């Protein structure tokens, strides 16, 4: 299994450079890499013991893969495969598929890293590949959005790298486990980098503009898997170092509320989905022990929603309310919205039930409010008018959507124990209340929330405030 792991980690980078020799096979090679990741995730699910590798003593690469990693890797595989099918006949160049493969490989690497320096390298490569995909259209707007993303990401990772050095100073190793012996400065600096990279709480408010202004397939990749490269290490650290768990849960709750608050009032479809990505990342962090299953569910549904939203006649909800959409697209939109709202028969239901059973008492009420906000937000899609028979979507679009939505139905069996009357009634009541609140109140509200906090200079200032908060939590953790 160790040899398979090394081969699998290096495969995307090898293919990414090799693909230019056979440009006519670019789509097939990219799809093959995604399928290889799906196969590796299946092997991890079947393995009884985790895969652990230390390649070059304390200065080297530490790899650790278990079932938590498998959920994240499978998410990456399915989302990447769906995006490749979506772009199959859209005229994307070999350069696009090359960057998609390298992005896929760097995300995979982040999901099996167990030391801070290897993770840093993976996040840096990921950031460059994501930047090149964001600026792929070569418009002034896309270039500005890409440079903004790259700058915020690099500033965050600079703090992160300093924190990694402090971990080594205290533990003589860059291992995640070294965080237990590290000073509070290391915790604060590393967490600031990961919170920003993962789009968590106010440090992640770069996310709505970046995800909403990118091309549709890139938005699906960004929301489906890219941000999870910053979330996974937080989940892993919470599981390896119990003292870190409360801090991760606090940020999970805060992120869930912040994202859903903006999503409820947002009138732009892609911005609403982007804000809801922020919210759903909070659900992953709120219960780290079951975060892998929630990450899989969220990655599939959010990628599907971005692909579908890119084929709607408008991005404005007010316009869509007076412009019927194609019935097949509406059905796909409703199924995805049902899943993320926690409706039974879809994996979103099991993921929410499993998460709620692993929340601490102080989290329960707040996360129920976030779940209610989710139902209100996606009622905007569910109650859109439909009935247009004309459907200009390409077959490749439906292949991509079927992969993602089919995954939601299949993943539903992971936690079949969720199907008790008590567990079924609670989300149905929450969804019903959310729909009523939308129809009676929120549908008629015209409230435009300020976007000043999303400006570049404010983002850097917010990172400073989060750093101060993390220092405080770090000192409190050590009892200083």
TALIN-V676539 format. One record per pair of residues at least 6 apart in sequence whose C-alpha atoms are under 7 Angstrom apart, sorted by the first residue. I is the first residue (numbers start at 1). J is the second residue. Records with the same first field share a line. If there is no record, write none. Layout:
BEGIN
I=J, J
END
This chain:
BEGIN
2=51
9=105, 108, 109
12=33, 101, 102, 105
13=102, 105
16=98, 101, 102
19=26, 98
23=94
26=94, 97
27=84, 88, 97
30=97, 101
31=81, 84
34=77, 80, 81
35=77
37=73, 74, 77
38=74, 77
41=70, 73, 74
44=66, 67, 70
45=67, 70
50=64, 65, 66
51=64, 65, 66
52=63, 64, 65
53=62, 63, 64
54=60, 61, 62, 63
55=61, 62
58=173, 174
59=173
61=115, 118
62=113, 114, 115
63=112, 113, 114
64=112, 113, 114
65=112
68=292
69=111, 112
71=292, 293, 296
72=111, 292, 295, 296
73=108, 111
75=225, 296, 299, 300
76=104, 225
79=221, 224, 300, 303
80=221
82=400, 403, 404
83=217, 400
85=396, 399, 400
86=396, 397, 400
88=396
96=133
99=129, 133
102=129
103=126, 129, 130
106=122, 125, 126
107=122, 126, 226, 229
109=122
110=119, 122, 123, 229
111=229, 232
113=119
114=175, 176
115=174, 175, 176
116=164, 174, 175, 176
117=164, 174
127=150
131=146, 150
133=218
134=142, 146, 214, 218
135=142, 143, 146
142=214
145=210
149=206, 210
153=197
156=192, 193, 196
157=193
159=189, 190, 193
160=189, 190, 192, 193
162=189
163=185, 186, 187, 189, 190
164=174, 186, 190
166=182, 186
167=174, 178, 179, 182, 186
168=174
170=181, 182
171=178, 181, 182
176=237
177=240, 241
179=187
180=241
184=471, 474, 475
185=471
187=474
188=467, 470, 471, 474
189=467
192=466, 467
194=230, 231
195=203, 204, 230
196=203, 204
197=227, 230
198=204, 227, 228, 229, 230, 231
199=205, 207, 227, 278
200=255, 278
201=251, 254, 255, 258
202=462
203=459, 462, 463
205=454
206=454
207=274
208=271, 274, 275
211=219, 222, 274
212=219, 270, 271, 274
216=306, 307, 310
217=307
219=306
220=302, 303, 306, 307
221=303
223=277, 302, 303
224=299, 300, 302, 303
225=299
234=248
235=285, 288
237=244
238=244, 245, 248, 288
239=245, 288, 289
248=285
249=285, 286, 287
252=282, 283, 285, 286
253=282, 286, 363, 367
255=278, 279, 282
256=278, 279, 280, 282, 283, 370
257=279, 370
258=279
259=275, 276, 278, 279
260=275, 276, 279, 370, 373, 374
262=275
263=272, 275, 276, 377
264=373, 376, 377
265=447
266=272
267=316, 317
268=315, 316, 317
269=309, 315, 316, 317
270=306, 309, 315
284=291, 294, 295
285=291
286=359
287=355, 358, 359
290=355
293=351
294=351
297=347, 348, 408
300=404, 408
301=336, 340, 404
304=401, 404
305=333, 336
308=333
314=320
320=384
321=384, 385
323=385
324=385, 386, 387, 388
325=385, 386, 387, 388
326=386, 387, 388, 389, 390, 391
327=386, 387, 388, 389
330=386
333=381
334=381, 382
336=405
337=378
339=346, 347, 348, 349
340=348
341=348, 374, 375, 431
342=348, 349, 352, 427
343=349, 427, 428
344=424
345=409, 412
346=408, 409, 412
347=408, 409, 411, 412
350=412, 415, 418
353=418, 423
372=430, 431, 434
373=434
375=431, 434, 435
376=434, 435, 437, 438
379=435, 438
453=459
END
